Amino acid sequence: MEKLSNNSSKESSYAARLEKIYNWMAEENITLLMLEDTETRRDLNIRWLTGHPGDALLFLYRDSTSSIGGRVILAAWDVNLAKLYAFKSSPASDADAVIVSYNDFDRKPSKAIAMIAQKLKIPAGSRIEIPSVTPYPVFLNYVGDLTDYDIICRENGAAAEMRKLRAVKDEDEIAILRKAAAITNEIINSLEKNVIAGTIKTEADAALFIETEARRQGCDGTSFGTIAAGPQRSYAIHAFPSWTHAPFGGQGLSILDFGVNYGGYCTDVTLTFARDLDVKQEKLVNLVEKAAKLAVSMAHNGTRTKDIAAAVDTLFSKSKKKMPHGLGHGIGLQEHEYPVIRNSSDNDWVLSPGMIFTVEPGLYDPLLGGCRLENDILITGNSSSQPEHEILTNARIIRL
Amino acid sequence: MEKLSNNSSKESSYAARLEKIYNWMAEENITLLMLEDTETRRDLNIRWLTGHPGDALLFLYRDSTSSIGGRVILAAWDVNLAKLYAFKSSPASDADAVIVSYNDFDRKPSKAIAMIAQKLKIPAGSRIEIPSVTPYPVFLNYVGDLTDYDIICRENGAAAEMRKLRAVKDEDEIAILRKAAAITNEIINSLEKNVIAGTIKTEADAALFIETEARRQGCDGTSFGTIAAGPQRSYAIHAFPSWTHAPFGGQGLSILDFGVNYGGYCTDVTLTFARDLDVKQEKLVNLVEKAAKLAVSMAHNGTRTKDIAAAVDTLFSKSKKKMPHGLGHGIGLQEHEYPVIRNSSDNDWVLSPGMIFTVEPGLYDPLLGGCRLENDILITGNSSSQPEHEILTNARIIRL
């Protein structure tokens, strides 16, 4: 896998990510780590570590003779696809990274582990870690099939480590998310124009406009089903159905929560359109705007995310309001990642450079309607000479 | 819950489904059954059993004094949404079905079980079943938190029973899927016209056309990301990305695999567009058409699905061809449900009236391209006087 570490920036990102996992495996005395991405249990860590888009088992074997600390075996459902996407130009014949067919193991993960462990001459008693989401009945099968090894399945294992690592984006990921944000911003500007011009009249119009524009601008589409809730439905946190043929942008408050998927990475923003508000509605909107400004102003390297969420809760409670959801979340290959931005005792996330996350204060009232404002924030510099964050998206309250 | 059993057809469907589960619980001596639908572990059985679209825990408590054999507690993240959708007009105050807030249990399923078991005075030692997909580390938490009860988590439990039950659609489901199929068929006809007229020129055009038409015709959208693969990419089983801006419908074979989501239910069809084929390509297409006819002709009540898949495999092998995927699958609330239509020794599914499934023979060649033909079939009558199946969709090979 020399190519992984020496070639293009893209390839070295994968190598750097793998190297971190091998280091962690050494600390944890894990000899072999298996990841599984199948229809019933999706795991985007395989894409994050290799570039392969999915439907595969990934085996990471710790090997101190390898330049990055280990070897990779990617058992793909579609080998041709894996050869196109995994490690880009790194050949499958490379000693440190091989691509094999999942069918070679009769599509049985426990059989794959047994065959690979035998091939690699992994000593009996070694620790082999399987996904933390392995169902209990399936775990029993692994243990029954692999009696020679110590099968590890735990909450604070490899999956938790990858959640932490993925919370901090590397340069390649930041570049992709900047591009995704730029497209999102163009869509926001076009939405404003079209709602004002009256060419977007219904929730369905807004949702389809976003889907069409995202695709036209080179995205794979939206990152989740757009939530378009006109004045009659905006009081719900997440309206169901996510859009209807009801009017959008009329008198009162209309919420539009969407994101694009660009190069596998997801943005997530929420706009509120406000028209002819009464005094109470105006107060609600101003409070949400104030909360958003407060939250963003606190987004610094070293800040505990629970403190940001607590500050917003306090602001709302002074006006006798309560937000019925968390303040935000990381974004990346999934629309909901880490860090968590929530005012709860078990949240110990601290912001650091490279984290990209949403802040999305919102208030909802059955009579007044709902208002939410969500933008995507990147934590940048860690010194006083650098700005400490960057607001990547330009979602806003649009007063009609 | 009298309303469930006595009112509209919609409501009695839910009651009938619940009754089957309570009967099964009695056989299995399960006192309380918990289902979980959350972002990390989706379970559409909650929608199937109650109409509530999701983000909830569902508790089914066996109680022989209830007219349908038990009581329902729906712990919803969004209680207002649950009141709108669950059991339709059945009030939450009804003694046999209550809606409560998931927040009442601090969003902890094990706490919810403990509180509900106490409220219902469930005797110590009772069998309480939790989802079969519960991860092993989470299972350990349940067992630690609920020492008074026998916590059951198994592969052949409630989830397997519901897979079997859901494989046979009831009248309400058949009516919805007929409507979904009718919309799918209109879209197929429009696709043909637009590809011939040249208004659909690229894979992206085809995918966006389907998304737009589905929404225009009252669907929630497509049931999965449309796969549009022009002549250069159709050799892949499932092309990635699922569509690009590459040409579609030019010389050779173009595959279009899509479905609509109507009222929560999914169709799934695949067309192949063929233009100016050479002799080998023509042979490939004819073979796939022949396989589709053969498979449909065998779709009768009482037929083992593995026999249908084996017949297609045999047909292909006579021409020295091999299909790299299964022959088909059930459709319903998800695009992939049961029965399985696959030639494998562990497949013991047998067709029965009410089953709706795809048959999708396909052949793929790196030089010739790929061809797949997929339609949705309903098993109808079970007597010789009735037709034994109905082809709900009109997917076809379209020769340009």
Interface residues (C-beta under 8 A of the other chain):
Chain A: E39 T40 P53 D78 N80 L81 Y85 S132 V133 T134 P135 Y136 P137 V138 F139 C153 R154 E155 A204 A207 L208 E211 T212 R215 D220 G221 G225 A236 I237 H238 F240 P241 H336
Chain B: E39 T40 P53 D78 N80 L81 Y85 S132 V133 T134 P135 Y136 P137 V138 F139 C153 R154 E155 A204 A207 L208 E211 T212 R215 D220 G221 G225 A236 I237 H238 F240 P241 S242 H336
